[in-house]
């Protein structure tokens, strides 16, 4: 009987871990993915990865690399201290975790 109880507990722990880890990959605890956060905060000025203010600074890979932006951290840095024409997204507006999710979405989507 004791082995059976341990097996049930281990099984429950395993299921909990799978659910916990799985939920972190696609959506945040509040249900917003990188895509939905991008649409909420960025898509107005960056439709389809473009840039309505400065067409030379799109979110497409070739333009990001031309502007020395290659990582999530680089994108978050620009969000926090942008150049002229871009809204500043500070930690209160877009928390760090959300900013990194947006950055990941950009890198994955606009190749």
Rosetta blueprint (number, residue, H / E / L):
1 X L
2 X H
3 X H
4 X H
5 X H
6 X H
7 X H
8 X H
9 X H
10 X H
11 X H
12 X H
13 X H
14 X H
15 X H
16 X H
17 X H
18 X H
19 X H
20 X H
21 X H
22 X H
23 X H
24 X H
25 X H
26 X H
27 X L
28 X L
29 X L
30 X L
31 X L
32 X L
33 X L
34 X H
35 X H
36 X H
37 X H
38 X H
39 X H
40 X H
41 X H
42 X L
43 X L
44 X L
45 X L
46 X L
47 X H
48 X H
49 X H
50 X L
51 X L
52 X L
53 X L
54 X L
55 X L
56 X L
57 X L
58 X L
59 X L
60 X L
61 X H
62 X H
63 X H
64 X H
65 X H
66 X H
67 X L
68 X L
69 X L
70 X L
71 X L
72 X H
73 X H
74 X H
75 X H
76 X H
77 X H
78 X H
79 X H
80 X H
81 X L
82 X L
83 X L
84 X L
85 X L
86 X L
87 X L
88 X L
89 X L
90 X L
91 X L
92 X L
93 X L
94 X L
95 X L
96 X H
97 X H
98 X H
99 X H
100 X H
101 X H
102 X H
103 X H
104 X H
105 X H
106 X H
107 X H
108 X H
109 X H
110 X L
111 X L
